[in-house]
Amino acid sequence: MTETNLAESYDVVVVGGGPAGLTSALYTTRLGHDTAVIDRGGGRAAMMLDTHNVVGVPETVSGNEFLQTAVEQVQAYGADYVRGTVTDVERATRSATTTDEDENENENENEDGEGNDTLFRVESTAGEVTARRVVLSTGFTDVRPDPPLPRTGRGLHWCLHCDAYMFVDEPVYVMGHSDAVAHVTTIMLNFTSDVDLLLNGDEPTWSDETAELLDAHPVDVVEAEVTGKYPDPEDSEWLGGFEFADGTERDYRGGFAMYGSDYNNDLAAALGCELNDDGTVAVDDHGHTSVDGVYAVGDLTRGHNQIPVAMGEGAKTGIDLHMSASGHAPTRSPRSRPRRTTDHRCRSRSSTASSRSRGGVVVPARLTPTYTRHQSS
């Protein structure tokens, strides 16, 4: 994975380099739109030691390997990828940010004032750029209980749908004190008969109905605080069990901690995007937020936190970005890019005016959408 220099302006800037954001970037880039991904690194996918539930991807592939391959694919089609933290996104009129080259491009745009439409100024530790559209793919952070904790992916897990299958007929814990924790505990009984609910010293906050549900299932509710952990004697990378404040020990292969999520919605909130009660960004079926030109995808939005789901959302958003070009022609032909300069951090983007041949295939210099924007219901 090789980082590139940022241009001064783009059709699309994707904030965040997870599966959803990278898929959006893959689609917009392959459809001929000048695209940049600004990624601070980390994230839920990067924590994965194994990949599950992704058809065609071996389970031995780690999250970092998965993401590295995705970045290389996006770059191969011409997108720019940089590591950096986006600190601000704000509206900026085209007249305040346009360059000479942009002025020349505007002559080729529609005659209905589109040359004066809203742009976004994206500030980051990697540089400042402008964009016609912004895709927020900033995800969330799982709230972690106090240590001691096992390693993520080797005894500490966050996704029931991803990892429950790993614990068939194994001793399992579910840690937390909410209604959701109690329900997940009962669901795990479909995979193993040995399930404990660990309150870890907290008082339960679930409802009376949930308490009745727990009473009706063969689940041990352990009230004592977790004070220590020990490894599996046959595989030291994996959890072997927990030690508790009451002096007891219980063996576990692994389990799930459920203390909620902190959504990375600061940029969305600053832009005025509508937020749901749980902190997710409100979007329609194609990733549109309440702010025109701003999209949100992946774990930042409501839904199942799964790689295939995130990739599907990213794909739909990438297609919608292309179809909603509103008469703007993509700024380059697919897979063709100007030669990069390396003498400064930001460079000007130049466009080509004629077709060029790549591998014996003639690629048109510009690709103009001939259909109207898809109207979501």
Secondary structure, 3 states (H helix, E strand, C coil): CCCCCEECEEEEEEECCCHHHHHHHHHHHHCCCCEEEEECCCCHHHHCCCCCCCCCCCCCCCHHHHHHHHHHHHHHCCCEEEECCEEEEEEEEHHHHCCHHHHHHHCCCCCCCHHHCEEEEEEECCEEEEEEEEEECCCEEECCCCCCCCCECCCEECCHHHHHHHHCCCCEEEECCCHHHHHHHHHHCCCCCCEEEECCCCCCCCCHHHHHHHHCCCCEEECCCEEEEEEECCEEEEEEEEEECCCCEEECCEEEECCCEEECCHHHHHHCCCECCCCCECCCCCCECCCCCEEECHHHCCCCCCHHHHHHHHHHHHHHHHHCCCCCCCCCCCCCCCCCCCCCCEECCCCCCCCEEECCEEECCCCCCCCCCCCCC
